[in-house]
C-alpha cells in the first residue's frame, strides 16, 4: 500500500486539515495481510482508498499529486477537500486546468461546489473560514490589497477584516508586533479587525461560528470606512 489522500498530501507539502488514521491506496485485488498484534501494524488505523487499477501507475512510494487529490475529493468533506486543492493551487503544484481534470469524474453537484476553488488562499485556516462564509452568502473577498497596509486575508463587505493564523503554534514575537501595528492602522481607518487562531477554527469551531454569526447579524461589516 502507498500513502494517499491527506497522508500523501503532507509528503507533497500541502496544507492538511485535521484528520484521523493513515490514508493509503492499493490496487484492486491486493489484500492486506494480517501479521501483527500491534493495532497500527494490524491496519486498524488505515483508511483505504480503492482503485480500478490493477498495478501501481508509477514507481514512487507515495501516490502522485493528481491521484492524491482524486482520492481526497472523494474521501473528504467539501471544505476539507477545498483546503487541499487551494493549497496545491497556491503553491503552484497544480494548475486550475489540472484541478478540473481531478474533478472531472465527480458527480455534477459535488463538482460544482469544488469548482469555485481559488489559488489566492494562503492557508487552510483561511480556506475553511471563507468557505463557511460563502455558504452563508456573505460577500467575502480573499487576499485583498489595502493601500498603505498591504494584503489582508479576508474582507467581508465594506469594513470587516478577518486575519487567519495558519499554524497551530504562533510564537513569533516580530510577526506578533507587525500584525498588531497593521491592526491599529486598519482600525484608525474604521475597519473592524478580527484575528482567528488555528485552534479557534479547527478545535473550537462551533463556539467560533456562534460569535462570528453574532457579529454578522449586527451588520457591522456593512459600515462604511473612512475616506
The 8 nearest C-alpha neighbors of each residue, nearest first, counted from 0:
[[1, 25, 24, 23, 2, 26, 29, 31],
 [0, 2, 24, 23, 61, 60, 62, 3],
 [3, 1, 23, 7, 61, 6, 22, 62],
 [2, 4, 7, 23, 67, 62, 22, 6],
 [3, 5, 71, 67, 70, 7, 6, 22],
 [6, 4, 8, 7, 15, 3, 22, 9],
 [7, 5, 8, 22, 4, 3, 9, 2],
 [6, 8, 3, 2, 10, 9, 5, 4],
 [7, 9, 5, 11, 10, 6, 13, 4],
 [10, 8, 12, 7, 11, 13, 6, 15],
 [11, 9, 7, 8, 12, 6, 13, 61],
 [10, 12, 8, 9, 13, 7, 64, 63],
 [13, 11, 9, 10, 8, 14, 87, 90],
 [12, 14, 8, 9, 86, 11, 15, 87],
 [13, 15, 86, 123, 83, 122, 12, 16],
 [14, 16, 13, 5, 83, 9, 17, 8],
 [17, 15, 79, 18, 14, 123, 82, 5],
 [16, 18, 15, 19, 201, 79, 5, 202],
 [17, 19, 16, 20, 5, 15, 21, 6],
 [18, 20, 21, 17, 44, 46, 22, 45],
 [21, 19, 44, 45, 46, 22, 18, 43],
 [20, 22, 45, 46, 6, 44, 23, 19],
 [21, 23, 46, 6, 3, 45, 4, 47],
 [24, 22, 2, 3, 47, 1, 48, 0],
 [25, 23, 48, 1, 0, 3, 47, 2],
 [24, 26, 0, 49, 29, 1, 27, 48],
 [27, 25, 53, 52, 50, 54, 29, 28],
 [26, 28, 53, 50, 29, 51, 52, 49],
 [27, 29, 30, 26, 53, 25, 52, 54],
 [28, 30, 27, 26, 25, 31, 53, 0],
 [31, 29, 28, 32, 27, 25, 26, 0],
 [32, 30, 33, 29, 42, 0, 41, 25],
 [33, 31, 34, 30, 41, 42, 35, 29],
 [34, 32, 41, 35, 31, 42, 40, 36],
 [33, 35, 32, 41, 36, 40, 37, 31],
 [36, 34, 37, 41, 33, 40, 38, 39],
 [35, 37, 38, 41, 34, 40, 33, 39],
 [36, 38, 40, 35, 39, 41, 42, 34],
 [39, 37, 41, 43, 40, 36, 42, 44],
 [40, 38, 41, 37, 42, 44, 43, 45],
 [39, 41, 37, 42, 38, 35, 36, 43],
 [42, 40, 38, 39, 35, 37, 43, 33],
 [41, 43, 45, 40, 44, 39, 38, 33],
 [42, 44, 38, 45, 41, 39, 40, 20],
 [45, 43, 20, 42, 39, 21, 46, 38],
 [46, 44, 21, 42, 20, 43, 22, 47],
 [47, 45, 22, 21, 20, 23, 44, 48],
 [48, 46, 23, 22, 24, 45, 49, 25],
 [47, 49, 24, 23, 50, 46, 70, 25],
 [50, 48, 25, 24, 47, 27, 26, 51],
 [49, 51, 52, 26, 27, 48, 25, 24],
 [50, 52, 27, 53, 26, 49, 54, 28],
 [53, 51, 50, 26, 54, 27, 55, 56],
 [52, 54, 26, 27, 51, 28, 55, 50],
 [55, 53, 26, 52, 56, 27, 25, 57],
 [54, 56, 57, 26, 53, 58, 52, 25],
 [55, 57, 54, 58, 52, 59, 62, 63],
 [58, 56, 55, 59, 63, 62, 60, 54],
 [57, 59, 60, 55, 56, 61, 62, 63],
 [58, 60, 61, 57, 62, 63, 56, 55],
 [61, 59, 1, 58, 62, 2, 57, 0],
 [62, 60, 2, 59, 1, 63, 7, 3],
 [63, 61, 3, 67, 2, 66, 1, 7],
 [64, 62, 66, 65, 67, 61, 59, 7],
 [63, 65, 67, 66, 68, 62, 11, 8],
 [64, 66, 68, 67, 63, 69, 101, 97],
 [65, 67, 69, 68, 64, 63, 62, 70],
 [68, 66, 4, 64, 3, 70, 65, 69],
 [67, 69, 71, 65, 70, 66, 72, 64],
 [70, 68, 66, 71, 101, 67, 72, 65],
 [69, 71, 68, 67, 4, 73, 72, 74],
 [72, 70, 4, 68, 74, 73, 69, 75],
 [73, 71, 80, 69, 74, 70, 75, 68],
 [74, 72, 71, 70, 75, 69, 105, 76],
 [75, 73, 71, 72, 70, 76, 4, 80],
 [76, 74, 80, 71, 72, 79, 73, 77],
 [75, 77, 79, 78, 80, 74, 72, 73],
 [76, 78, 80, 79, 81, 75, 113, 72],
 [79, 77, 81, 80, 76, 127, 82, 130],
 [80, 78, 82, 81, 76, 77, 75, 16],
 [81, 79, 77, 72, 83, 82, 78, 75],
 [82, 80, 78, 84, 79, 83, 85, 77],
 [81, 83, 79, 123, 85, 80, 84, 126],
 [84, 82, 86, 80, 81, 85, 87, 14],
 [85, 83, 81, 87, 86, 82, 88, 80],
 [84, 86, 88, 82, 87, 118, 83, 81],
 [85, 87, 83, 89, 88, 84, 13, 14],
 [88, 86, 92, 84, 90, 85, 89, 93],
 [89, 87, 118, 85, 91, 93, 86, 90],
 [88, 90, 118, 86, 91, 87, 85, 119],
 [91, 89, 87, 88, 92, 86, 13, 93],
 [92, 90, 88, 93, 89, 87, 94, 118],
 [91, 93, 87, 90, 88, 94, 89, 64],
 [92, 94, 91, 88, 87, 97, 95, 98],
 [95, 93, 97, 96, 88, 98, 91, 92],
 [94, 96, 98, 97, 99, 93, 88, 118],
 [95, 97, 99, 94, 98, 100, 93, 101],
 [98, 96, 94, 100, 95, 99, 93, 101],
 [97, 99, 101, 95, 100, 96, 102, 94],
 [98, 100, 96, 102, 97, 101, 103, 95],
 [101, 99, 103, 97, 98, 102, 96, 104],
 [100, 102, 98, 99, 69, 103, 97, 65],
 [103, 101, 99, 100, 105, 104, 110, 98],
 [104, 102, 100, 105, 101, 99, 110, 106],
 [103, 105, 102, 106, 101, 100, 110, 107],
 [104, 106, 102, 110, 103, 107, 109, 73],
 [107, 105, 109, 108, 110, 104, 103, 111],
 [106, 108, 110, 109, 111, 105, 104, 103],
 [109, 107, 111, 110, 106, 112, 105, 113],
 [110, 108, 106, 112, 111, 107, 105, 113],
 [109, 111, 107, 113, 108, 112, 105, 102],
 [112, 110, 114, 108, 109, 113, 107, 115],
 [113, 111, 110, 109, 114, 115, 108, 77],
 [112, 114, 110, 115, 111, 116, 81, 109],
 [115, 113, 111, 112, 116, 110, 99, 102],
 [114, 116, 113, 112, 117, 111, 81, 110],
 [117, 115, 114, 113, 85, 81, 118, 84],
 [116, 118, 119, 85, 115, 120, 88, 89],
 [119, 117, 89, 88, 85, 120, 116, 86],
 [118, 120, 117, 89, 121, 142, 141, 85],
 [121, 119, 122, 118, 126, 125, 85, 89],
 [122, 120, 119, 89, 125, 86, 123, 152],
 [123, 121, 125, 124, 165, 120, 126, 14],
 [122, 124, 126, 82, 125, 14, 127, 165],
 [125, 123, 127, 122, 126, 165, 163, 128],
 [124, 126, 122, 123, 128, 127, 163, 129],
 [125, 127, 123, 129, 124, 128, 82, 130],
 [128, 126, 124, 130, 125, 129, 123, 78],
 [129, 127, 131, 125, 126, 130, 132, 124],
 [130, 128, 132, 126, 131, 127, 125, 133],
 [131, 129, 133, 127, 132, 128, 126, 134],
 [130, 132, 134, 128, 129, 133, 127, 135],
 [133, 131, 129, 135, 134, 130, 137, 128],
 [132, 134, 136, 130, 135, 131, 137, 129],
 [133, 135, 131, 132, 136, 130, 137, 129],
 [134, 136, 132, 133, 137, 131, 130, 138],
 [137, 135, 133, 134, 138, 132, 139, 131],
 [136, 138, 135, 132, 133, 139, 155, 134],
 [139, 137, 156, 155, 136, 140, 133, 132],
 [140, 138, 155, 154, 137, 156, 153, 141],
 [139, 141, 154, 153, 143, 155, 142, 138],
 [142, 140, 153, 152, 143, 119, 120, 154],
 [143, 141, 152, 151, 150, 153, 119, 144],
 [142, 144, 150, 151, 141, 145, 140, 154],
 [145, 143, 150, 149, 146, 142, 151, 148],
 [144, 146, 149, 148, 150, 143, 147, 151],
 [147, 145, 148, 149, 144, 150, 143, 185],
 [146, 148, 149, 145, 184, 144, 185, 181],
 [147, 149, 145, 146, 181, 150, 184, 185],
 [150, 148, 145, 144, 147, 146, 151, 143],
 [149, 151, 144, 143, 142, 145, 152, 148],
 [150, 152, 142, 143, 153, 162, 144, 149],
 [151, 153, 142, 162, 141, 161, 163, 150],
 [154, 152, 141, 161, 140, 160, 151, 142],
 [155, 153, 160, 140, 139, 159, 156, 161],
 [156, 154, 139, 159, 138, 220, 157, 160],
 [155, 157, 220, 138, 221, 158, 139, 154],
 [158, 156, 221, 220, 223, 155, 222, 159],
 [157, 159, 190, 220, 156, 224, 222, 191],
 [160, 158, 220, 191, 155, 154, 190, 192],
 [159, 161, 154, 192, 153, 191, 193, 155],
 [162, 160, 193, 153, 194, 192, 152, 154],
 [161, 163, 194, 152, 195, 193, 153, 151],
 [162, 164, 195, 125, 194, 124, 196, 165],
 [165, 163, 196, 197, 166, 195, 162, 124],
 [164, 166, 122, 124, 197, 163, 123, 167],
 [167, 165, 168, 197, 164, 169, 196, 124],
 [166, 168, 197, 198, 169, 165, 196, 164],
 [167, 169, 166, 170, 197, 198, 165, 196],
 [170, 168, 171, 166, 167, 164, 175, 196],
 [169, 171, 172, 168, 175, 174, 173, 167],
 [170, 172, 174, 173, 169, 175, 176, 168],
 [173, 171, 175, 174, 170, 176, 177, 169],
 [174, 172, 176, 175, 171, 177, 178, 170],
 [175, 173, 177, 171, 176, 172, 178, 170],
 [174, 176, 172, 178, 173, 177, 171, 179],
 [175, 177, 179, 173, 178, 174, 180, 172],
 [178, 176, 174, 180, 179, 175, 173, 181],
 [177, 179, 181, 175, 176, 180, 174, 182],
 [180, 178, 182, 176, 181, 177, 183, 175],
 [179, 181, 177, 183, 182, 178, 176, 184],
 [182, 180, 184, 178, 179, 183, 185, 177],
 [181, 183, 179, 185, 180, 184, 186, 178],
 [182, 184, 186, 180, 181, 185, 187, 179],
 [183, 185, 187, 181, 182, 186, 180, 188],
 [186, 184, 182, 188, 190, 187, 183, 181],
 [185, 187, 189, 190, 183, 188, 184, 191],
 [188, 186, 184, 189, 185, 183, 190, 225],
 [189, 187, 186, 185, 225, 190, 224, 184],
 [190, 188, 186, 224, 187, 225, 191, 185],
 [189, 191, 158, 186, 185, 188, 159, 224],
 [190, 192, 159, 160, 186, 158, 189, 193],
 [193, 191, 160, 161, 159, 190, 182, 194],
 [194, 192, 161, 160, 162, 195, 191, 159],
 [193, 195, 162, 161, 163, 196, 192, 164],
 [196, 194, 163, 199, 164, 162, 193, 197],
 [195, 197, 164, 199, 198, 163, 200, 194],
 [196, 198, 167, 200, 199, 164, 166, 201],
 [197, 199, 202, 196, 201, 200, 203, 167],
 [200, 198, 203, 196, 197, 204, 202, 201],
 [201, 199, 204, 197, 198, 202, 203, 196],
 [200, 202, 198, 204, 199, 197, 203, 17],
 [201, 203, 198, 199, 204, 200, 197, 205],
 [204, 202, 199, 206, 205, 201, 200, 207],
 [203, 205, 200, 207, 206, 199, 201, 202],
 [206, 204, 208, 207, 203, 209, 200, 202],
 [205, 207, 209, 204, 208, 203, 210, 199],
 [206, 208, 204, 210, 209, 205, 199, 203],
 [209, 207, 211, 205, 210, 206, 204, 212],
 [208, 210, 206, 212, 207, 211, 205, 213],
 [209, 211, 213, 207, 212, 208, 206, 214],
 [212, 210, 208, 214, 213, 209, 215, 207],
 [211, 213, 215, 209, 214, 210, 208, 216],
 [214, 212, 210, 216, 211, 215, 209, 217],
 [213, 215, 211, 217, 212, 216, 219, 210],
 [216, 214, 212, 218, 217, 213, 211, 219],
 [215, 217, 218, 213, 214, 212, 219, 211],
 [216, 218, 214, 215, 219, 213, 220, 212],
 [219, 217, 215, 216, 220, 221, 214, 222],
 [218, 220, 221, 217, 222, 214, 215, 159],
 [219, 221, 159, 158, 156, 218, 222, 157],
 [222, 220, 157, 219, 156, 218, 223, 158],
 [221, 223, 219, 220, 158, 157, 224, 218],
 [224, 222, 157, 221, 158, 225, 189, 220],
 [223, 225, 189, 158, 190, 188, 226, 222],
 [226, 224, 188, 189, 223, 190, 187, 158],
 [225, 224, 188, 223, 189, 187, 190, 158]]
